[in-house]
Amino acid sequence: MTTKPSPIPSVWARPQRESDQPALSRAAIVREAIVMLDAE
């Protein structure tokens, strides 16, 4: 009898990574995108 291979762990079930920087807010991302577009 063959054993079933272990399933790949879901990315949704993984614990959140702790980063050195806080996550950017949507407003901060939009603000930076506008700055980048204005620079072109």
C-alpha positions as CSV (number, residue, x, y, z in Angstrom):
1,M,0.0,0.0,0.0
2,T,1.4,3.4,-0.9
3,T,1.2,6.3,1.4
4,K,-0.4,9.5,0.4
5,P,2.0,12.4,-0.1
6,S,1.6,15.2,2.5
7,P,-0.4,18.1,1.1
8,I,1.1,21.4,0.4
9,P,0.3,23.8,3.4
10,S,-2.2,26.5,2.5
11,V,-0.9,30.0,2.4
12,W,-4.1,31.1,4.2
13,A,-3.4,28.8,7.1
14,R,0.1,30.1,7.7
15,P,0.8,32.4,10.6
16,Q,1.4,36.0,9.6
17,R,5.0,37.1,9.2
18,E,6.3,39.7,11.5
19,S,8.0,42.5,9.5
20,D,10.4,45.2,10.5
21,Q,8.1,47.8,8.9
22,P,4.4,48.3,9.5
23,A,2.1,47.6,6.6
24,L,1.3,50.6,4.4
25,S,-2.3,51.9,4.5
26,R,-4.3,52.2,1.3
27,A,-4.0,56.0,1.6
28,A,-0.2,55.9,1.8
29,I,0.0,53.6,-1.3
30,V,-2.3,55.9,-3.3
31,R,-0.4,59.0,-2.2
32,E,2.9,57.4,-3.3
33,A,1.4,56.2,-6.6
34,I,0.3,59.8,-7.4
35,V,3.7,61.1,-6.6
36,M,5.3,58.6,-9.0
37,L,2.8,59.4,-11.8
38,D,3.3,63.1,-11.3
39,A,7.1,62.6,-11.7
40,E,6.7,61.2,-15.2
